[in-house]
Amino acid sequence: MTQPTPSPQELNARFGIVNLTQIISGPGGTPVVRITTPQCTGEMYLYGAQVTSWKPTGAQEIIFLSSKAVFIEGKAIRGGIPICFPWFRAKSDDPKAPAHGLVRTETWTLESIEQKSGAINVTMSTQSDADTKRLWPHDFRAVLQATFGAELKLAFTVANTGAAPFRFEEALHTYHTVGDIHKARVRGLDGVTYLDNTNSNRENKQSGEVAISGPTDSAYMNSQSAFDLLDPALNRRIHIAKQNSNTTVIWNPWIEAAHAMADFGDDEWQQMLCAEAANIMANAVELPTGKSHTLTVVMSVAAL
């Protein structure tokens, strides 16, 4: 994680694909992979291996990125698809540790960019080092493979490269753009038990579709099924299928929390909803030494 990152020009010379992908210099000089194909456009930063845009041809932007997002080392990018690992929210035994883990504020290594069946496959990796072990003592290697096409596919793999098993939490913390949060719904979680983090993780059972009417931070436990984000204001349905994920998290900060975030526009809570595949709390992953675990998400969009 501490090795110098090649310049965007060097990376583009090595990995760019003429007329399809280029690595450019983003805010603050951060390298960004920019995808432009007949199927979609997209962007993915080396910082955090974070996807910040996916726009299938003929559709409006699917991924929300705050207009106030900052691009400073050590600060998470507000929006996009942050990778939470190896803990979610605050670290239970160290409240001073960075929220949502170690890897979303590190610059990853660009491993490859490939064209396959009209889609673009971007692979980035990171691994444990002396800095990560000060906060989490385990040896690991993490890889994110993002495939940009008519669908967006994300495969997040964690390998245990150490001599002892470990337990970790993870999430692909996707910020979705919505036309109006008051009208948005999530379908597919009816009957699922969830823990309400706005109310001391009190246990509830979902009845019908999820509607957002106030601060929301809910973890739907033991939930493996696909779900749909219904967005009447933009006349679309975002379908989210997942594998090796036993938690679904739904989050919107609402008014007061949004106003308290310097990197979040005061009214932007009305145009976003996090609906994400995860494994957290009781659904954390136990990973034996020498083994790996892959969390996969596939997103697609259709008219309502």
DRENPA-861346 format. One record per residue (C-alpha): residue number from 1; x, y, z. Coordinates in nm, 4 decimals. Layout:
REM DRENPA-861346
NUM; X; Y; Z
...
This chain:
REM DRENPA-861346
1; 0.0000; 0.0000; 0.0000
2; 0.2895; 0.2377; 0.0559
3; 0.4588; 0.1917; -0.2841
4; 0.4531; 0.4932; -0.5188
5; 0.1692; 0.4915; -0.7695
6; 0.2715; 0.5274; -1.1362
7; 0.1528; 0.8454; -1.3043
8; -0.1728; 0.8430; -1.5015
9; 0.0351; 0.8801; -1.8186
10; 0.2437; 0.5726; -1.7337
11; -0.0658; 0.3726; -1.6467
12; -0.2422; 0.4799; -1.9643
13; 0.0555; 0.3788; -2.1778
14; 0.0487; 0.0339; -2.0182
15; -0.3231; -0.0354; -1.9739
16; -0.5250; 0.2031; -2.1926
17; -0.7336; 0.0619; -2.4776
18; -0.7701; 0.2973; -2.7744
19; -1.1216; 0.4463; -2.8031
20; -1.2468; 0.2416; -2.5058
21; -1.0489; 0.3171; -2.1892
22; -0.7981; 0.5713; -2.0728
23; -0.6336; 0.6474; -1.7394
24; -0.6537; 1.0178; -1.6672
25; -0.5553; 1.2478; -1.3836
26; -0.8534; 1.3087; -1.1566
27; -0.8916; 1.5643; -0.8760
28; -0.5644; 1.6103; -0.6908
29; -0.3822; 1.4039; -0.9532
30; -0.5572; 1.0806; -0.8528
31; -0.5501; 0.8273; -1.1410
32; -0.8945; 0.7448; -1.2782
33; -0.9878; 0.4740; -1.5278
34; -1.2414; 0.6231; -1.7680
35; -1.4512; 0.3832; -1.9757
36; -1.6351; 0.4841; -2.2934
37; -1.7878; 0.1986; -2.4926
38; -2.1002; 0.1432; -2.7035
39; -2.2558; -0.0223; -2.3956
40; -2.1805; 0.2337; -2.1243
41; -1.9574; 0.4978; -1.9755
42; -1.7949; 0.4659; -1.6350
43; -1.5200; 0.5789; -1.4001
44; -1.3143; 0.3947; -1.1388
45; -1.0474; 0.5483; -0.9156
46; -0.7321; 0.3695; -0.8060
47; -0.7954; 0.5405; -0.4723
48; -1.0059; 0.2850; -0.2867
49; -1.0642; 0.0912; -0.6118
50; -1.3804; 0.2997; -0.6065
51; -1.6308; 0.3021; -0.8903
52; -1.7801; 0.6526; -0.9107
53; -1.9835; 0.6328; -1.2303
54; -2.1735; 0.3805; -1.4402
55; -2.4107; 0.5018; -1.7081
56; -2.5470; 0.2383; -1.9466
57; -2.6191; 0.3696; -2.2950
58; -2.9627; 0.5310; -2.3025
59; -2.9875; 0.5545; -1.9228
60; -2.9206; 0.8311; -1.6743
61; -2.6335; 0.7992; -1.4240
62; -2.6832; 0.5063; -1.1856
63; -2.4137; 0.5883; -0.9285
64; -2.4391; 0.8926; -0.6999
65; -2.1298; 1.1050; -0.6334
66; -2.1636; 1.4036; -0.4027
67; -2.0923; 1.7449; -0.5540
68; -1.8977; 1.8167; -0.2327
69; -1.6857; 1.4982; -0.2431
70; -1.3209; 1.5631; -0.1585
71; -1.0249; 1.3820; -0.3069
72; -0.7625; 1.3995; -0.0330
73; -0.5384; 1.1176; 0.0908
74; -0.6820; 0.9653; 0.4053
75; -1.0369; 1.0858; 0.3315
76; -1.3018; 0.8607; 0.1799
77; -1.4725; 0.9677; -0.1432
78; -1.8348; 1.0571; -0.0644
79; -2.0445; 0.8549; -0.3043
80; -1.9659; 0.5932; -0.5639
81; -1.9097; 0.2371; -0.4395
82; -1.6705; 0.2427; -0.1420
83; -1.5305; -0.0939; -0.0341
84; -1.5797; -0.1563; 0.3369
85; -1.3313; -0.4094; 0.4814
86; -1.2411; -0.5619; 0.7289
87; -1.4966; -0.3888; 0.9514
88; -1.8203; -0.2015; 0.8847
89; -1.9183; 0.1254; 1.0515
90; -1.6969; 0.1925; 1.3556
91; -1.4357; -0.0637; 1.4645
92; -1.5864; -0.2315; 1.7686
93; -1.2690; -0.2311; 1.9801
94; -1.1168; 0.0961; 1.8551
95; -1.3504; 0.3924; 1.7935
96; -1.0544; 0.6006; 1.6713
97; -0.9898; 0.3627; 1.3823
98; -1.1198; 0.4769; 1.0416
99; -1.4872; 0.4020; 0.9815
100; -1.5626; 0.1177; 0.7400
101; -1.2152; -0.0326; 0.7498
102; -0.8755; -0.0015; 0.5882
103; -0.8979; -0.0183; 0.2109
104; -1.1293; 0.2613; 0.0959
105; -0.8671; 0.5271; 0.1743
106; -0.5714; 0.3449; 0.0168
107; -0.4470; 0.3645; -0.3411
108; -0.4814; 0.0223; -0.5006
109; -0.2656; -0.1364; -0.7716
110; -0.4100; -0.1486; -1.1211
111; -0.3580; -0.5093; -1.2319
112; -0.5280; -0.5219; -1.5703
113; -0.7859; -0.3776; -1.8096
114; -0.9379; -0.6186; -2.0595
115; -1.2120; -0.6099; -2.3185
116; -1.4460; -0.9089; -2.3083
117; -1.7673; -0.9465; -2.5110
118; -1.7986; -0.5722; -2.5498
119; -1.7578; -0.5048; -2.1773
120; -1.4506; -0.3696; -1.9985
121; -1.3042; -0.5640; -1.7080
122; -1.0888; -0.3609; -1.4660
123; -0.8949; -0.5435; -1.1910
124; -0.7297; -0.3739; -0.8924
125; -0.5641; -0.5189; -0.5818
126; -0.4270; -0.4287; -0.2410
127; -0.2775; -0.6237; 0.0470
128; -0.1761; -0.6068; 0.4103
129; 0.1380; -0.4258; 0.5188
130; 0.2881; -0.2722; 0.8322
131; 0.0343; 0.0131; 0.8248
132; -0.2715; -0.2115; 0.8071
133; -0.1360; -0.4441; 1.0745
134; -0.1217; -0.1595; 1.3246
135; -0.5007; -0.1571; 1.3131
136; -0.5789; -0.5164; 1.2095
137; -0.3113; -0.7826; 1.2616
138; -0.3969; -1.0212; 0.9769
139; -0.2337; -1.0951; 0.6418
140; -0.4665; -1.0559; 0.3450
141; -0.4861; -0.9808; -0.0241
142; -0.7947; -0.8082; -0.1661
143; -0.8949; -0.7872; -0.5321
144; -1.1810; -0.5972; -0.6937
145; -1.2819; -0.6943; -1.0444
146; -1.5279; -0.4467; -1.1994
147; -1.6924; -0.5245; -1.5332
148; -1.8500; -0.2255; -1.7083
149; -2.1084; -0.3047; -1.9725
150; -2.4856; -0.3098; -2.0117
151; -2.4621; -0.4500; -1.6567
152; -2.2166; -0.3527; -1.3850
153; -2.0590; -0.6562; -1.2198
154; -1.8383; -0.6300; -0.9110
155; -1.6454; -0.9221; -0.7632
156; -1.4649; -0.8484; -0.4365
157; -1.2264; -1.1258; -0.3300
158; -1.0474; -1.1487; 0.0041
159; -0.7721; -1.4081; 0.0464
160; -0.6274; -1.5099; 0.3827
161; -0.2521; -1.5106; 0.3178
162; -0.1532; -1.5529; 0.6820
163; -0.0980; -1.8395; 0.9232
164; -0.4214; -1.8022; 1.1226
165; -0.7916; -1.7819; 1.0371
166; -0.9641; -1.4446; 1.0651
167; -1.3127; -1.2990; 1.0757
168; -1.4104; -0.9908; 0.8764
169; -1.7011; -0.7715; 0.7721
170; -1.7417; -0.6382; 0.4190
171; -1.9716; -0.4304; 0.2015
172; -1.9859; -0.2856; -0.1474
173; -2.1373; 0.0360; -0.0137
174; -2.3216; 0.1467; -0.3282
175; -2.4644; 0.4984; -0.3480
176; -2.7441; 0.4910; -0.6067
177; -2.8799; 0.8013; -0.7751
178; -3.2570; 0.8391; -0.7303
179; -3.4881; 1.1074; -0.8646
180; -3.6716; 1.1608; -0.5336
181; -3.5989; 0.9711; -0.2121
182; -3.9577; 1.0273; -0.0946
183; -4.0854; 0.8167; -0.3855
184; -3.8110; 0.5542; -0.4014
185; -3.8800; 0.2016; -0.2771
186; -3.6816; -0.1190; -0.2291
187; -3.8601; -0.4396; -0.3251
188; -3.7457; -0.7887; -0.2332
189; -3.6941; -0.7653; 0.1438
190; -4.0492; -0.8391; 0.2595
191; -4.0476; -1.0590; 0.5677
192; -3.6744; -1.0182; 0.6340
193; -3.5568; -0.9357; 0.9866
194; -3.3484; -0.6187; 1.0061
195; -3.1485; -0.4343; 1.2692
196; -3.2208; -0.0601; 1.2897
197; -2.8946; 0.1243; 1.3560
198; -3.0849; 0.4509; 1.4067
199; -3.2463; 0.2848; 1.7108
200; -2.9622; 0.0938; 1.8846
201; -2.9884; -0.1941; 1.6334
202; -3.3359; -0.2809; 1.7486
203; -3.4715; -0.5869; 1.5650
204; -3.7688; -0.5434; 1.3306
205; -3.9337; -0.7388; 1.0531
206; -3.9874; -0.5809; 0.7134
207; -4.3440; -0.5675; 0.5849
208; -4.3816; -0.5019; 0.2143
209; -4.1543; -0.2647; 0.0256
210; -3.8966; -0.0494; 0.2041
211; -3.9937; 0.3196; 0.1989
212; -3.7618; 0.5940; 0.3222
213; -3.9302; 0.8537; 0.5446
214; -3.6492; 0.9557; 0.7796
215; -3.2906; 0.8687; 0.8777
216; -3.2369; 0.5086; 0.7655
217; -2.9549; 0.2675; 0.8479
218; -3.0936; -0.0853; 0.8370
219; -2.9102; -0.4162; 0.8088
220; -3.1307; -0.6912; 0.6671
221; -2.9831; -1.0075; 0.8097
222; -2.9650; -1.3552; 0.6545
223; -3.0784; -1.2062; 0.3249
224; -2.9266; -1.3630; 0.0142
225; -3.1897; -1.2699; -0.2441
226; -3.1758; -1.0161; -0.5226
227; -3.3692; -0.6932; -0.4708
228; -3.4935; -0.3984; -0.6740
229; -3.4551; -0.0259; -0.6220
230; -3.7722; 0.1287; -0.7666
231; -3.7314; 0.4904; -0.8734
232; -4.0590; 0.6334; -1.0094
233; -3.9163; 0.9865; -1.0403
234; -3.6651; 0.8590; -1.2979
235; -3.9013; 0.5876; -1.4283
236; -3.6547; 0.3067; -1.3694
237; -3.5848; -0.0081; -1.1720
238; -3.2305; -0.0948; -1.0655
239; -3.1998; -0.4688; -1.0137
240; -2.9273; -0.5802; -0.7706
241; -2.8359; -0.9485; -0.7693
242; -2.5713; -1.0800; -0.5298
243; -2.3795; -1.3918; -0.4343
244; -2.2015; -1.4831; -0.1081
245; -2.3744; -1.1925; 0.0653
246; -2.5928; -1.2591; 0.3688
247; -2.6707; -0.8968; 0.4590
248; -2.8416; -0.6173; 0.2673
249; -2.7874; -0.2645; 0.4013
250; -3.0192; 0.0296; 0.3246
251; -2.8937; 0.3791; 0.4207
252; -2.9950; 0.7413; 0.3803
253; -2.8653; 1.0076; 0.6235
254; -3.1705; 1.2348; 0.5863
255; -3.1661; 1.6052; 0.6658
256; -2.9671; 1.6678; 0.9839
257; -2.6886; 1.4145; 0.9225
258; -2.6485; 1.5347; 0.5628
259; -2.6125; 1.8937; 0.6838
260; -2.3460; 1.7806; 0.9313
261; -2.1275; 1.6273; 0.6569
262; -1.8910; 1.8780; 0.4975
263; -1.8456; 1.6513; 0.1953
264; -2.2183; 1.6036; 0.1338
265; -2.4434; 1.8680; -0.0249
266; -2.7156; 1.9849; 0.2128
267; -3.0009; 1.8670; -0.0103
268; -2.8304; 1.5731; -0.1808
269; -2.9879; 1.3205; 0.0572
270; -3.2987; 1.3574; -0.1603
271; -3.1181; 1.2209; -0.4676
272; -2.9412; 0.9147; -0.3250
273; -3.0017; 0.5836; -0.1557
274; -2.7423; 0.3296; -0.0490
275; -2.8646; -0.0236; -0.1166
276; -2.5779; -0.2630; -0.0811
277; -2.4571; -0.6208; -0.0571
278; -2.2688; -0.6932; 0.2643
279; -2.1681; -0.9429; 0.5304
280; -2.1734; -0.7667; 0.8674
281; -2.2274; -0.8314; 1.2402
282; -2.3574; -1.1881; 1.2871
283; -2.3093; -1.2443; 0.9126
284; -1.9356; -1.1647; 0.9230
285; -1.7167; -1.4043; 0.7231
286; -1.4890; -1.6626; 0.8879
287; -1.1948; -1.7241; 0.6537
288; -0.9475; -2.0096; 0.7155
289; -0.5816; -1.9657; 0.6302
290; -0.5066; -2.0164; 0.2620
291; -0.8701; -1.9709; 0.1589
292; -1.0527; -1.6906; -0.0217
293; -1.4043; -1.5489; -0.0270
294; -1.5700; -1.3605; -0.3158
295; -1.8689; -1.1282; -0.2778
296; -2.0353; -1.0624; -0.6153
297; -2.2887; -0.7984; -0.7190
298; -2.4528; -0.7557; -1.0581
299; -2.6550; -0.4400; -1.1311
300; -2.8869; -0.3804; -1.4233
301; -3.1432; -0.1143; -1.5064
302; -3.4799; -0.1224; -1.6815
303; -3.7804; 0.1048; -1.7225
304; -4.0563; 0.0782; -1.4647
